[in-house]
Amino acid sequence: MLRSITLENFQSFNHIELDLSDKGKDVKNFAFVYGENGSGKSNIMNSLFFLKVCSGMIRKVNDITGEDSAKIVHDEDAVEVAKKFRMIGTEENMTLKYVFWINGSDAEYTMSFDKNGRIVKEILRCKINSRIGTLFNLEAGSEPHFVSKIIKDRLFRDQLN
């Protein structure tokens, strides 16, 4: 279940944190978003749509030889949506962070996009066995970090590196 959303430079939000847990920090089964016209309700819904669009940015494809391999793909639809949802007039990256409640602990997924709509950072942190850890951290200009056991395809691991 979705626990929280944090948006930076997303549509009309410079920075907003939406906590969907109750007072005891339990996850709510339902959440209703309401407010005046122009208060940003649609922005919240667009951030969920954006998560769906971006979920296919890294995917397996067939190369020319017909062998399965995985490639990092800057899906042009995702790039266009990122440019569309970016806050007007800012040079800073647009960042979206989603926290999910999965199997009794938080899992945190963060994406950042530059002014051209290209992804510059993607991080997934969640519980691994009994400790919170980073499953992957892919950031432009930095050495990629990922738990190799979650990516079984050797070609894909090599391409990430």
Secondary structure, 3 states (H helix, E strand, C coil): CEEEEEEEEECCEEEEEEECECCCCCECCCCCCCCCCCCCHHHHHHHHHHHHHHCCCEEEEECCCCCEEEEECCCHHHHHHHHHHECCCCCCCEEEEEEEEECCEEEEEEEEECCCCCEEEEEEEEEECCEEEEEEEEECCCCCEECHHHCCCHHHHHHHC
